[in-house]
Structure formats: C-alpha cells, structure tokens
Amino acid sequence: MAVRFFILTCFMQHLKRLANDLVGLLFPNLCNGCGLSLYATEKVICTHCLYDLPYTDFHRYADNRVAKQLWGRLPFEAAMAMLYFKKNTKIQNLIHNLKYKGKTEVGYKLGNLMGDKLAGSELYKGIDYIVPVPLHPKKERARGYNQSNCIADGVAEVLGIPVHKNLLVRKKITETQTRKSRFIRYENMLAVFEVNEPGQVVNKHVLLIDDVITTGATLEACGTALINVGINKLSIAGLAFTQ
Ligand SMILES: [Zn+2]
C-alpha cells in the first residue's frame, strides 16, 4: 500500500513538473521592457533592461531638471524622477505595460528600484508618509488600479514608510485639459484635488509619488492641496520625466 502511494506521489509530482514546463513553453515569462524570455532567476524586467534603463541620477542633485521645473510654483524639499521617458524605447514599453496592460508588478518593481535610489539619497530624509497621485475614481474603476499606487507600494517596501492611498482625492477627469495652456490647466487642476482626513498629515513630511512627470501641473496641484491643509514638508518623486 505504502509503495503504491509512493509511486502515485512521484507520478503526480512528475506530472506537475511537466505541466509547469508546458505552461512555460506556451506562455513564457517575458521581460516587460524588451519582450524577450526571462531566465528563471529574473522577474518582471530582465537584467539587461534593468542595467540599460535611462537613469537620471536626479536623486543626487537638488538642482536637477524636475526640481528646476517646479521652482517658484510650490515650496518643496526635494524633487526627482528616476528615468528619462523616451518614445519607442524600453521605458515606453514598461510604462505602457504598467498603465494599459494590467502589469501592476512593473510599477512595484520600478518602485522598489526608486526606493533604493531614495534610500541612498541625502536629499530624501525624515519622510513620514508616502502619498500617490490619485486617478479619478471613474478612471481607476475602469483600469482596475491606480499605477501610482503600485509604484508607491514598491517605494514603501524599501523605505519602510506607510502609504496613504486615499488621502488625496481627484474630483473630475482632466483628459481634455492636455490641449489647453499650462496656466488654464493649472487653474483647473487646483480645484481637482482634495485632502481626505487632513489631520493625518498635519505637520508631517509627505513624499508625493507620480508615474510620468510632464509639465508638473498635476504635482503642483496635489502638492498645493497638501500644503494648504498644513503638512510640514513636501518631497516629490516620479518614475519618469518627459524631456
Ligand atoms: Zn528586457
């Protein structure tokens, strides 16, 4: 009886391994950056892509281009973006997979990377809370997730700092605003964000997390909403920066 059970167990394990191999063959784990097969030791993004991404090193310099873009628009401690956003490159593939293909793990993985950069930066010290830039609730329902939350979770894991996902609330959709001028967009944006339970962040140092920084209007509006409810310090980090 015991022998028969042993043979059956071996057979089942063999079958399971075969099934796993077959799944791997039919649906190989592909890199979200270059689309090539991942080795068993790699996850989400291949080693070559991770090495080859267009890193900015902005976390090392207070006067980097993201910070300069925001100077005079709102008070902040530090601002950075980890990568340069370039069309038709791996970074565009990664962002596309994160935003439109349901690949939340891309945000988490890149968030981990960003956490490593921030942990080693002299400019990002004493942060109390991480706050992701919110999507409009309707848009988040349609997508099923907010990509900035995924990035924030990845950063939070490395830094060991809590994430406040429902602190900022976006009130209306702003898609059509991309055609308007920066000033009008800013005016509209200011009305868009509200702070839920501001008591939680009064006198705290908040790190605001975004996916792709373009004009900085969204960050400016979110940051201003946070400053208006009485946070002590604001720092800013984006995944990528459009040049
Ligand atoms: Zn790759």
Residues whose N, C-alpha, C, O or C-beta is under 5 A from the ligand:
A	BS01	ZN	C31 G33 C34 G35 C46 C49
